[in-house]
Amino acid sequence: MINQSERFALAGDKLGGWLDWPQNLDYIACPRCDRRMDVIFQIDSSCTLPHYFMDGGMAWVSQCKDHPDVLALNWSS
């Protein structure tokens, strides 16, 4: 079993896998059911898209398991 201190995630764009949170875990709650949404995609600044999130941070697209039409975007620098 891998514990929290042993998990290392690489930066970059990715679908699924270990997320590279630059600061603290920041999950979003579904506005319909208030459950934690799953992060499905990580977007790194200037990796694939010619866009910077704040000062070179990352963005995450989240989706609710119970409401697949509910998506959210959050970012951090």
N, C-alpha and C positions, 0 to 999 in steps of 0.2 A: 504494500500500500504506500502511496506517495503522500507525504504530509505537506502542509502549506509551505513550509520553508524549503522544500526540495523541488517545488514546481518552478520550472524556468520556461518562459514563453518568449519566442522570438517576435520582434516587431515585424511589421509588414502587413499587407492585405491578406486576409485569410477567411475561409469559410469553415466555421466550426473550429474545433481544437482548443488548445489553451490560449486564453486571452492575455494580452500584454497590457495590463492596467498600469499606467505610469504613476498613479498615486494609490488610492484606496479603491476597493471594489465598489462599483457604482451601478447596481442593477436598478432598472425602472419597473414600477408597478403598472399593471394593466389598468387603464382608466375605467374599464367595465367591471372587472371582478376584483381588482386590487391585489392580485397575485403577482409574484415576481415573474417578469418576462425573461425569456431565454435570449441571450445574445447569439445571433446567427451569422453575423458578418462583422469583421473588423477592417476598418479602412485606415491606413497609415498616411499621414500627410505627404503629399508629393510623391507617393510610391507609384500608383497607377493613375490617379486623378491629379490634374494640375491644380490642386487646391491645398491650402494649409489650414488646419484646424487650430485656431489660436496661434501659438508660436511654434508650430511644428508638432502638435500633439496627434491624437488619434480619435477616430469616431467609431461608434458601434451601432449596428442596426439590431434592434431587439424585436421579438415576436412573442405574442401570447400563445401558449399551448391550447387553451380553450377557445380563443378567438383569433384564428389565424389571419383574419383581415386586419387586426390591430398591430401596427408596426410603430416603432419609435426610434429616434436618433438621438444619441447623446455623444458629447465629445469632451475631451480633456486635453490640457496642454502639458 
